[in-house]
Amino acid sequence: MTQAVLAIDIGGTKLATAAVEADGRIRVRRKAAVAREGVDATVEQIADEAERVLAEAGLDWSQVAGAGAIVPGIYREAEGTAWAPNLWGDQFVDLKAALGARLPVAVRIDSDRAGYVLGEQWLGAARGLTDVVFLAVGTGIGAGILSGGRLIRGAGDIAGAVGWFALQPEYKDAYRHCGCWEAEAAGPALAGRGGELSAEAVMEAARNGGQRARAAVDETARYLAMGIANLISALNPEMVVLGGGLMQAGGLFLEPIRRAAPQWAQPYSARQARIELSTLGESAGLLGAARLALETS
């Protein structure tokens, strides 16, 4: 009997679910705006979307080996609790118990950062590598870290909150809420420098030769290169994979980062570390969630 796992990518604005085969083939996927009226509403939506995904894939729960879910923010594995202020406010919620009560299979949960790096290491740009950093750059900045093949979580499961890297000697009030690197290099910073309403608009203007937009991209790329150099020096990875909304622009950032990062990084580590764009795009999180489920089943 064909078996699959259920993959769940809980984002700050969207919910993606998929039925995924053991070899990573996505049979069916669905995407919807995520319910944000509390954890119970989100979990109820997940249960409904799971039923729809399985029906579209021609599966029933007896053919599902397990479920994997990733969540933005912090996930405390020992307690089964998640902190996702963009979804449920500034408190930890018992996500594992809530999902376990609604899904009739074992559920493994981790942070979205962990999901991204697991997906890329399984089937993406970092396939088969053991020392990898996945850097997600969008509205915020975060990193999933594999060292020696193991996820790095930290004492409080907060490892990877690299948006808080200090890259400026002068402290700004903006750093209080999201950290220096994020304030200087994430999407809102690019939009502000470029004088546009969104990072996407600045990137489009840069492609079309706009001088202010091009300067904004160049400055943002310099900040990104500095932070990436810090990651390379601290972690000595084989690869840094760049993903997230800002990296959809690909070539606007990749080559400037590749040129500048080695100037700041430990030289031997810089020579070892490849800097690549994600090859999985939006599928990285779903495949990472599927990997979590497969490791549990």
N, C-alpha and C positions, 0 to 999 in steps of 0.2 A: 504494500500500500504506500503510495507516494506521501512523503512527509515534507513539511515545510516549517518555518518558524514565522512568527508574527514580529515585525519590526515597527517600532513606534518612535517617531522623532517629534518631541514636543518642543516647539519653538516659541519665541516670544510673541509672534503674531500668527503663526500657522501651525497646523498639526498635519504631519505626514504619516501614513501607515502603509505597510506593504506586506504581502506574502512573499517570502524569500526562500528559495531552495537551498539545500546544503552546500551547493557549489557557488552560491552568491547570485544566481539568476533571480531577478525580480519578476515574479509571475504577474502580479497585479499591484499597483500602487494607487493611493488616493491622497488628496490634499485638500484641506479646508482651513478657513479662518478658525483659530483656536478659541474655545470657550474660556473666558477669563473672569467668570463670575464666582470663582472659588474653586478649590481643588475638586470638590464633588462634581461640579458641572463639567470640568475638564475630563475627569475619569469616566463620567457617563458618556461623554462624546467619544472618548477612546473606545469604549465598549461598543458603541453603535457603529463607529467606523470599522472596527475589527470585524464585526459581523458582515458588513458590506464587502470588505476586502475578501474575506473567505468565500462568500457567496459568489463573487465575481471570478475567483480563482477555482471554483468548483471543489472546494475543500470544506470539511466539517472539523470540529474541534478535535475529534479523534485522530486526525491526520496532522495536527499541529504539535510539534515536539516541545515548544516553549515560546516565550515572548521575551523580547529585549526592548527596553525603553531608555531614551536619553532625554535629559532635561537641562534647560539653561540655568546657570547659576551654580549652586553647590549641592551635591548629593552625598549624604553621610551614610556610607554603606553599612556600618555597624548598627545604626539606628533605623535605617530605612526611611530617613526623612530628607526632604528636599527644600531648599531655599531658592525661590524664583520670584523676586519682587515684581518683575514685569507681569507676572501672572496672578500671584496669590497674596501679594502684600509682603511686608517685611517680617515674616515669621517662618519657621520651619514647619512643614506639614508632613503627615505620615503617609507619604505617597505609596510606599510598598504595600502597606496594609490595605489602602484604598484600592489599588489596582488588583491586589490578590483577591479581594472580595468580589470583584466584577469579572475577572478573566479566569476561566477554568483550566489554566495551565500555569506552570511555574514561570515567574517573572523575574528577570534580572534588570537592574536599573543602574545607570551611571550618568555622569555629566555629559553634556553635548561635546565638550572638549575631548573627553575620552573616546566618545563614539567616532568623532572625525578621524582621530589618529588611528584607531583600530580599523576603520574602513579603508583608509588609504594604505595601511600596512598589509591588509589582507588582499585587496584587489585593485589598488590604485597606484599612484606614482611611486610609493615606497614599498611596493610588493616584496615581501620576504625579508626586509631589513629589520634590524633589532633596535637601533638607536635612531629615533625619529621624533621630530617636533612638527606638529601640525599647527600652523598659526592662522587663526580665523580673524580676518579684518573686515569688519562691516560697520554697523552702528557702534560696536564696541570692539575690543581686542582681547582674545584669550588664546591659550595654547594647550593642546593635548600633548603629553610627553611620554614616550616610550624609552626606557633605558634598560639595556640588556634584555629586551623583549618584554619587560614588565611595565605596566602603567605606574607613573609616579603620581601619587595622590597627596602626600604630605600629612602632617599630624592631624589636621582638621579637615582633610579632603578639599583643601583650597588651592593646592599646587596648580600652577598654570594661569593664575590671575595676573598675567604679565602686563596687562594694561597699566598696572601701578608702577612699572619701571620708572625710576627717576632719571630723566635725561636733560633736565634743565637745572642750573644752580639757583635760579630765582623761582621761588614758589608762587603759584597763582591760585586764586580761590577756586578756579575750575578743577584743579587737581583733587580737591577734597572729595568730590563725588565719584570720580571715575579713574583717577590716577593720571600721572603726567603723560605717559606714552599714549594712552587712549585719547586724552584731551588734545594731543598734538598730531595724532596720526590716523585716527579713525574717520569714518565717513563724515560726521558733522564738522570736524576740523577742516577737511578738504572743501566742503561746501562753503564754510565761512571764508576761507582764504580766496576761493574763486568767485565769491560774490553771487552765488546761486542758491536756490532753495534746496538743492540736493547734491550729493556727491555725483550721482549719475549725470546730472546736467553739467557739472564741471568737467567730467571725463569726456562727455560728448563735445563740449566746447574746445577742449584741448585737442581732440582728434581733428577738429575743424580748423585748427591753427590759432585759436584765441590766445593772445599773449598772457593775459592775467590767469587764465585757466592753466596754461602750460607751466607758468611759474608756481601756481598752487600745487600742481601735481609733482613738480620737481622738489619743492620743499617737503611735501608729505612723504615722498620717496626717501628723502634724506633721513627723516625721523624713523621711518620703517627700517631702513638699513642699519641705523644705530642700534635699535632694539634687537633686531635679528642678530647683529654681531654679538650682543650681550648673551643671547641664547646660545650661540655657537661657542663662545668662550666658556660659558658656565657648564654646558652639557655635552660638548664634543659629539654632536650627532652626525650620523652618516648623511642625513637629509633633513632640510627644512622644507615642508610642503606649505605653500601659500594658498589659502582658500578664503571663502567669505565674499560678501558682496563687492568689496572694493577690488578684489582680485579677478572679478569678472572682466575687468579692463585689460587683464593679461599684460600685453607688451608695454603698456604705459608705465607699469611699475616694475616688471620683472628685470629688465636689463639694467635700469638705474640702480636697483637694489643689488644685483649681482656685482656691479662695478664698485659700489660704495661699501658694502658690508665688510669685505676683506680688509679695508683700510682700518677698521675699528676692531676687528676680531683677533683673537690669539692666532698667530700665523699658521701654525701646524693644523689647528682645528679648522681654520678657514679653508685650507687646501683640501681637507678631507670632506667637508660638508658641501653637498650639492644643494642648490636652492631651486626648487621646481614648483610649478603651478599644480594645483590639484587636478587629477584627471577624472575624478568622480563627480565633481560639482555638487549639486544638491543631493546626490545619491550617497555621499560619504557618510552622512549621519545615519541613514537607513541601513546601510551595509554594516556600519559599526554596531548598531543596535542588534542586527541579525547575528553578528559575530558573538555578542554577549549571550544571546539566547542559545546559540549552538554550543558554546563553551559550557553552558549549564545543563543542557539536555543530554 
